[in-house]
Amino acid sequence: MIDKTKIMLSAKELELVCNTDWILTKHIIIEKVIELFTAMLASMQQQTASQKNNLPVEVFIKDPKISRGENYLQLPYVMLDYPRYFEKQNTLAIRTFFWWGNFFSINMQLSGDIKTKATPNLIAAFLQLQQNDYWVCVNNNPWQHYFEENNYVPLQKVTIEQFDLMLNRELFIKIGKKISIKHWENVALFVENSFEEMILLLKN
């Protein structure tokens, strides 16, 4: 016999399951995020086109991709990958990420020869990255996006010597920054400026 007490809904759960407005609104919001990412992608592509002769060829190999999902740490997300070059030995990816209830973020992940070539630029730009509120990944898993101390630490808490060690410790390097969803009106400019900063770090 089923124990009915184990499958009862709380008052809040019952209210939500009877209310279609919130889930329909959620779909509208996700579509607006996708529209926002599509508009930002056009600006990103203009920036890379203007720097074509100065950037690694890997920037232009793969087409951009916008993906959506329902369960990054149990919450919906949308992500834009551009550039998106993922190979066994080499990675060059800039990921713009929307995480429901949390933030928008943008991060750059490098590995292999691409990472090696970009390392001097990263070291030279250390103070700028500090001042512009960048974080550096300290996780050995490059596929996590949350900003907590076991995954990302702010560069403001890192010395240049420590940053140099981080660049050489793992097979990959990942830097990123975030902005609260509450600042929706500033997200496009935040991403545009951050993308430009990251692209400049890749210049040959």
C-alpha positions as CSV (number, residue, x, y, z in Angstrom):
1,M,0.0,0.0,0.0
2,I,1.3,3.5,-0.9
3,D,2.1,5.7,2.1
4,K,0.2,8.8,1.0
5,T,2.0,11.1,3.5
6,K,5.2,10.6,1.5
7,I,3.8,12.0,-1.7
8,M,1.7,14.9,-0.5
9,L,2.4,18.4,-1.8
10,S,3.2,21.3,0.5
11,A,0.9,24.3,0.3
12,K,3.5,26.2,-1.7
13,E,4.0,23.3,-4.1
14,L,0.2,22.9,-4.6
15,E,-0.1,26.6,-5.3
16,L,2.6,26.5,-7.9
17,V,1.4,23.3,-9.7
18,C,-2.0,24.9,-10.1
19,N,-0.6,28.1,-11.5
20,T,0.4,28.2,-15.2
21,D,1.5,31.8,-15.2
22,W,4.9,31.3,-13.6
23,I,6.0,28.5,-15.9
24,L,4.8,30.4,-19.0
25,T,6.6,33.5,-17.8
26,K,9.7,31.3,-17.4
27,H,9.5,30.2,-21.0
28,I,9.2,33.9,-22.1
29,I,12.3,34.8,-20.1
30,I,14.4,32.0,-21.5
31,E,13.4,33.1,-25.0
32,K,14.4,36.7,-24.2
33,V,17.8,35.4,-23.0
34,I,18.2,33.6,-26.3
35,E,17.3,36.8,-28.2
36,L,19.8,38.7,-26.1
37,F,22.6,36.2,-26.8
38,T,21.8,36.2,-30.5
39,A,22.1,40.0,-30.6
40,M,25.4,39.9,-28.6
41,L,26.7,37.2,-30.9
42,A,26.4,39.6,-33.9
43,S,28.6,42.1,-32.0
44,M,31.1,39.4,-31.1
45,Q,31.5,38.3,-34.7
46,Q,32.1,41.9,-35.8
47,Q,34.8,42.2,-33.2
48,T,36.6,39.0,-34.3
49,A,36.2,39.9,-38.0
50,S,38.0,43.2,-37.3
51,Q,40.9,41.3,-35.6
52,K,41.0,38.3,-38.0
53,N,44.7,38.7,-38.9
54,N,45.7,38.9,-35.3
55,L,43.7,36.0,-33.9
56,P,44.4,32.2,-33.8
57,V,42.7,30.5,-36.8
58,E,40.8,28.3,-34.3
59,V,38.6,31.2,-33.5
60,F,37.0,30.9,-36.9
61,I,36.8,27.1,-37.4
62,K,33.5,26.2,-35.6
63,D,30.2,28.0,-36.0
64,P,28.8,29.6,-32.8
65,K,26.3,27.6,-30.8
66,I,23.5,28.7,-28.4
67,S,22.3,25.9,-26.1
68,R,19.7,25.7,-23.4
69,G,19.0,23.3,-20.6
70,E,17.0,22.7,-17.4
71,N,19.4,21.3,-15.0
72,Y,22.7,23.0,-14.3
73,L,22.8,22.3,-10.5
74,Q,19.0,21.9,-10.8
75,L,18.4,25.2,-12.4
76,P,17.7,26.3,-16.0
77,Y,20.5,27.8,-18.1
78,V,21.3,29.2,-21.5
79,M,24.8,29.3,-23.0
80,L,26.5,30.8,-26.0
81,D,29.8,29.3,-27.2
82,Y,31.8,31.5,-29.5
83,P,34.5,30.8,-30.3
84,R,34.1,27.1,-29.6
85,Y,37.1,25.0,-30.5
86,F,37.2,21.9,-28.4
87,E,39.8,19.3,-29.4
88,K,41.6,16.7,-27.3
89,Q,44.8,18.6,-27.2
90,N,43.7,22.2,-27.8
91,T,40.8,24.2,-26.6
92,L,39.8,27.8,-27.3
93,A,36.4,28.7,-26.1
94,I,34.5,31.7,-24.8
95,R,31.3,30.8,-23.1
96,T,28.6,33.3,-22.2
97,F,26.3,31.8,-19.6
98,F,22.9,32.6,-18.1
99,W,22.1,30.7,-14.9
100,W,18.5,31.1,-13.6
101,G,18.4,32.8,-10.2
102,N,22.1,33.6,-10.2
103,F,24.0,35.5,-12.8
104,F,25.2,36.1,-16.3
105,S,28.9,35.2,-16.8
106,I,31.5,35.0,-19.5
107,N,34.6,32.8,-19.3
108,M,37.5,31.9,-21.5
109,Q,38.9,28.4,-21.5
110,L,42.3,27.6,-23.1
111,S,44.4,24.5,-23.4
112,G,47.3,23.0,-25.4
113,D,49.3,25.2,-27.8
114,I,46.6,27.9,-27.6
115,K,47.1,28.2,-23.9
116,T,50.9,28.2,-24.2
117,K,50.8,31.0,-26.8
118,A,48.3,33.1,-24.7
119,T,50.1,32.7,-21.4
120,P,52.5,35.7,-21.9
121,N,49.5,37.9,-22.7
122,L,47.7,36.7,-19.6
123,I,50.7,37.5,-17.4
124,A,51.2,40.9,-19.0
125,A,47.5,41.7,-18.5
126,F,47.4,40.5,-14.8
127,L,46.8,43.9,-13.3
128,Q,44.1,44.8,-15.8
129,L,42.4,41.5,-15.2
130,Q,42.5,42.2,-11.4
131,Q,41.0,45.7,-11.8
132,N,38.3,44.4,-14.1
133,D,37.0,41.9,-11.6
134,Y,38.2,38.6,-13.2
135,W,38.2,35.3,-11.5
136,V,40.4,32.3,-12.2
137,C,39.3,28.7,-12.1
138,V,41.0,26.6,-9.4
139,N,39.0,23.4,-10.1
140,N,40.5,20.6,-12.0
141,N,37.2,20.3,-13.8
142,P,36.8,23.0,-16.5
143,W,33.1,22.4,-17.0
144,Q,31.8,24.0,-13.8
145,H,30.5,27.6,-13.9
146,Y,29.5,28.5,-10.4
147,F,31.6,31.2,-8.6
148,E,32.5,29.6,-5.3
149,E,35.9,29.2,-3.7
150,N,36.3,25.5,-4.8
151,N,35.8,26.5,-8.4
152,Y,36.7,30.2,-8.9
153,V,38.7,32.7,-6.9
154,P,38.9,36.4,-7.6
155,L,42.2,37.6,-9.1
156,Q,42.1,40.4,-6.6
157,K,43.0,37.8,-4.0
158,V,45.8,36.3,-6.1
159,T,49.4,37.5,-6.6
160,I,51.0,37.6,-10.0
161,E,53.3,34.8,-8.8
162,Q,50.3,32.6,-7.8
163,F,48.7,33.4,-11.2
164,D,51.8,32.3,-13.0
165,L,51.7,29.0,-11.1
166,M,48.1,28.5,-11.9
167,L,48.7,29.0,-15.6
168,N,51.2,26.2,-15.5
169,R,49.6,23.9,-13.0
170,E,46.7,22.4,-15.0
171,L,46.4,21.4,-18.7
172,F,43.9,24.2,-19.1
173,I,43.4,27.8,-17.9
174,K,40.0,29.4,-17.4
175,I,39.2,33.0,-16.4
176,G,35.8,34.5,-16.1
177,K,33.6,37.3,-14.6
178,K,29.9,37.6,-13.8
179,I,27.1,40.1,-13.4
180,S,23.9,39.8,-11.4
181,I,20.7,39.1,-13.3
182,K,19.3,42.1,-11.5
183,H,21.5,44.3,-13.8
184,W,19.8,42.9,-16.9
185,E,20.0,46.3,-18.6
186,N,23.8,46.3,-18.3
187,V,24.4,42.7,-19.5
188,A,24.9,43.4,-23.2
189,L,27.6,46.1,-22.5
190,F,29.2,43.9,-19.8
191,V,29.5,41.0,-22.3
192,E,30.6,43.1,-25.2
193,N,33.4,44.7,-23.1
194,S,34.5,41.4,-21.5
195,F,34.5,39.7,-24.9
196,E,36.8,42.4,-26.3
197,E,39.1,42.0,-23.3
198,M,39.3,38.3,-23.8
199,I,39.9,38.5,-27.6
200,L,42.8,40.9,-27.0
201,L,44.4,38.3,-24.8
202,L,44.5,35.9,-27.8
203,K,46.2,38.2,-30.2
204,N,49.2,36.6,-31.9
